Amino acid sequence: MKYVVVTGGVMSGQGKGIVSASIGKILKSYGLKV
């Protein structure tokens, strides 16, 4: 998770949106509710 936080801090607003969407898809793939 540290890698995601660091990457999100470096990326721009759109970048964070893409990362958040990717994380959401990953969580859903594990059957977790977002």
Biopython code that builds the backbone (N, CA, C, O; Angstrom):
import numpy as np
from Bio.PDB.StructureBuilder import StructureBuilder

atoms = [
    (1, "MET", "N", (0.834, -1.202, 0.000)),
    (1, "MET", "CA", (0.000, 0.000, 0.000)),
    (1, "MET", "C", (0.871, 1.256, 0.000)),
    (1, "MET", "O", (0.466, 2.289, -0.533)),
    (2, "LYS", "N", (2.046, 1.175, 0.586)),
    (2, "LYS", "CA", (2.943, 2.344, 0.618)),
    (2, "LYS", "C", (3.265, 2.791, -0.806)),
    (2, "LYS", "O", (3.332, 3.989, -1.083)),
    (3, "TYR", "N", (3.463, 1.837, -1.702)),
    (3, "TYR", "CA", (3.792, 2.156, -3.098)),
    (3, "TYR", "C", (2.666, 2.955, -3.737)),
    (3, "TYR", "O", (2.916, 3.904, -4.480)),
    (4, "VAL", "N", (1.412, 2.567, -3.445)),
    (4, "VAL", "CA", (0.258, 3.265, -4.023)),
    (4, "VAL", "C", (0.207, 4.693, -3.512)),
    (4, "VAL", "O", (-0.040, 5.621, -4.282)),
    (5, "VAL", "N", (0.441, 4.877, -2.212)),
    (5, "VAL", "CA", (0.382, 6.216, -1.614)),
    (5, "VAL", "C", (1.447, 7.109, -2.230)),
    (5, "VAL", "O", (1.162, 8.250, -2.593)),
    (6, "VAL", "N", (2.665, 6.608, -2.352)),
    (6, "VAL", "CA", (3.761, 7.397, -2.913)),
    (6, "VAL", "C", (3.465, 7.751, -4.366)),
    (6, "VAL", "O", (3.650, 8.895, -4.781)),
    (7, "THR", "N", (3.008, 6.772, -5.136)),
    (7, "THR", "CA", (2.707, 7.007, -6.547)),
    (7, "THR", "C", (1.599, 8.038, -6.686)),
    (7, "THR", "O", (1.675, 8.919, -7.542)),
    (8, "GLY", "N", (0.562, 7.935, -5.846)),
    (8, "GLY", "CA", (-0.552, 8.876, -5.905)),
    (8, "GLY", "C", (-0.087, 10.289, -5.607)),
    (8, "GLY", "O", (-0.590, 11.247, -6.193)),
    (9, "GLY", "N", (0.877, 10.426, -4.693)),
    (9, "GLY", "CA", (1.361, 11.757, -4.338)),
    (9, "GLY", "C", (2.130, 12.398, -5.478)),
    (9, "GLY", "O", (2.123, 13.621, -5.619)),
    (10, "VAL", "N", (2.796, 11.585, -6.297)),
    (10, "VAL", "CA", (3.592, 12.116, -7.401)),
    (10, "VAL", "C", (2.713, 12.462, -8.594)),
    (10, "VAL", "O", (2.978, 13.434, -9.302)),
    (11, "MET", "N", (1.674, 11.678, -8.817)),
    (11, "MET", "CA", (0.811, 11.885, -9.988)),
    (11, "MET", "C", (-0.070, 13.120, -9.829)),
    (11, "MET", "O", (-0.218, 13.666, -8.736)),
    (12, "SER", "N", (-0.649, 13.541, -10.949)),
    (12, "SER", "CA", (-1.533, 14.712, -10.941)),
    (12, "SER", "C", (-2.937, 14.302, -10.519)),
    (12, "SER", "O", (-3.165, 13.150, -10.149)),
    (13, "GLY", "N", (-3.880, 15.241, -10.573)),
    (13, "GLY", "CA", (-5.260, 14.956, -10.178)),
    (13, "GLY", "C", (-5.841, 13.817, -10.989)),
    (13, "GLY", "O", (-6.452, 12.906, -10.430)),
    (14, "GLN", "N", (-5.659, 13.856, -12.307)),
    (14, "GLN", "CA", (-6.187, 12.788, -13.162)),
    (14, "GLN", "C", (-5.505, 11.474, -12.827)),
    (14, "GLN", "O", (-6.140, 10.420, -12.817)),
    (15, "GLY", "N", (-4.213, 11.540, -12.555)),
    (15, "GLY", "CA", (-3.465, 10.330, -12.219)),
    (15, "GLY", "C", (-4.059, 9.673, -10.983)),
    (15, "GLY", "O", (-4.230, 8.455, -10.937)),
    (16, "LYS", "N", (-4.372, 10.492, -9.979)),
    (16, "LYS", "CA", (-4.961, 9.942, -8.753)),
    (16, "LYS", "C", (-6.294, 9.288, -9.067)),
    (16, "LYS", "O", (-6.624, 8.240, -8.514)),
    (17, "GLY", "N", (-7.065, 9.912, -9.963)),
    (17, "GLY", "CA", (-8.363, 9.344, -10.327)),
    (17, "GLY", "C", (-8.194, 7.970, -10.952)),
    (17, "GLY", "O", (-8.948, 7.044, -10.653)),
    (18, "ILE", "N", (-7.196, 7.844, -11.824)),
    (18, "ILE", "CA", (-6.942, 6.565, -12.493)),
    (18, "ILE", "C", (-6.505, 5.524, -11.463)),
    (18, "ILE", "O", (-6.960, 4.380, -11.495)),
    (19, "VAL", "N", (-5.620, 5.929, -10.551)),
    (19, "VAL", "CA", (-5.135, 5.003, -9.518)),
    (19, "VAL", "C", (-6.297, 4.558, -8.643)),
    (19, "VAL", "O", (-6.426, 3.376, -8.326)),
    (20, "SER", "N", (-7.151, 5.515, -8.249)),
    (20, "SER", "CA", (-8.297, 5.185, -7.397)),
    (20, "SER", "C", (-9.215, 4.201, -8.114)),
    (20, "SER", "O", (-9.704, 3.251, -7.505)),
    (21, "ALA", "N", (-9.448, 4.424, -9.399)),
    (21, "ALA", "CA", (-10.310, 3.532, -10.172)),
    (21, "ALA", "C", (-9.695, 2.138, -10.239)),
    (21, "ALA", "O", (-10.399, 1.133, -10.132)),
    (22, "SER", "N", (-8.377, 2.085, -10.418)),
    (22, "SER", "CA", (-7.687, 0.797, -10.491)),
    (22, "SER", "C", (-7.810, 0.065, -9.162)),
    (22, "SER", "O", (-8.071, -1.137, -9.129)),
    (23, "ILE", "N", (-7.618, 0.804, -8.052)),
    (23, "ILE", "CA", (-7.717, 0.197, -6.724)),
    (23, "ILE", "C", (-9.139, -0.318, -6.517)),
    (23, "ILE", "O", (-9.339, -1.403, -5.972)),
    (24, "GLY", "N", (-10.131, 0.471, -6.958)),
    (24, "GLY", "CA", (-11.521, 0.053, -6.809)),
    (24, "GLY", "C", (-11.777, -1.253, -7.541)),
    (24, "GLY", "O", (-12.447, -2.141, -7.014)),
    (25, "LYS", "N", (-11.252, -1.375, -8.745)),
    (25, "LYS", "CA", (-11.442, -2.601, -9.529)),
    (25, "LYS", "C", (-10.765, -3.773, -8.833)),
    (25, "LYS", "O", (-11.308, -4.877, -8.796)),
    (26, "ILE", "N", (-9.579, -3.531, -8.281)),
    (26, "ILE", "CA", (-8.846, -4.597, -7.589)),
    (26, "ILE", "C", (-9.637, -5.060, -6.369)),
    (26, "ILE", "O", (-9.777, -6.260, -6.135)),
    (27, "LEU", "N", (-10.156, -4.101, -5.589)),
    (27, "LEU", "CA", (-10.932, -4.457, -4.397)),
    (27, "LEU", "C", (-12.175, -5.243, -4.796)),
    (27, "LEU", "O", (-12.526, -6.222, -4.137)),
    (28, "LYS", "N", (-12.845, -4.823, -5.868)),
    (28, "LYS", "CA", (-14.053, -5.516, -6.319)),
    (28, "LYS", "C", (-13.696, -6.927, -6.767)),
    (28, "LYS", "O", (-14.482, -7.854, -6.571)),
    (29, "SER", "N", (-12.531, -7.100, -7.360)),
    (29, "SER", "CA", (-12.122, -8.422, -7.830)),
    (29, "SER", "C", (-11.939, -9.365, -6.647)),
    (29, "SER", "O", (-12.055, -10.582, -6.794)),
    (30, "TYR", "N", (-11.652, -8.800, -5.468)),
    (30, "TYR", "CA", (-11.500, -9.611, -4.263)),
    (30, "TYR", "C", (-12.835, -9.783, -3.552)),
    (30, "TYR", "O", (-12.899, -10.436, -2.510)),
    (31, "GLY", "N", (-13.917, -9.197, -4.106)),
    (31, "GLY", "CA", (-15.237, -9.353, -3.517)),
    (31, "GLY", "C", (-15.503, -8.369, -2.392)),
    (31, "GLY", "O", (-16.406, -8.588, -1.585)),
    (32, "LEU", "N", (-14.730, -7.282, -2.321)),
    (32, "LEU", "CA", (-14.935, -6.291, -1.261)),
    (32, "LEU", "C", (-15.835, -5.175, -1.764)),
    (32, "LEU", "O", (-15.781, -4.798, -2.935)),
    (33, "LYS", "N", (-16.659, -4.653, -0.871)),
    (33, "LYS", "CA", (-17.551, -3.553, -1.260)),
    (33, "LYS", "C", (-16.816, -2.230, -1.158)),
    (33, "LYS", "O", (-16.129, -1.974, -0.169)),
    (34, "VAL", "N", (-16.955, -1.379, -2.184)),
    (34, "VAL", "CA", (-16.276, -0.081, -2.176)),
    (34, "VAL", "C", (-17.291, 1.011, -1.878)),
    (34, "VAL", "O", (-16.933, 2.188, -1.823)),
]
sb = StructureBuilder()
sb.init_structure("model")
sb.init_model(0)
sb.init_chain("A")
sb.init_seg("    ")
for serial, (resi, resn, name, xyz) in enumerate(atoms, 1):
    if name == "N":
        sb.init_residue(resn, " ", resi, " ")
    sb.init_atom(name, np.array(xyz, "f"), 0.0, 1.0, " ", f" {name:<3s}", serial, name[0])
structure = sb.get_structure()
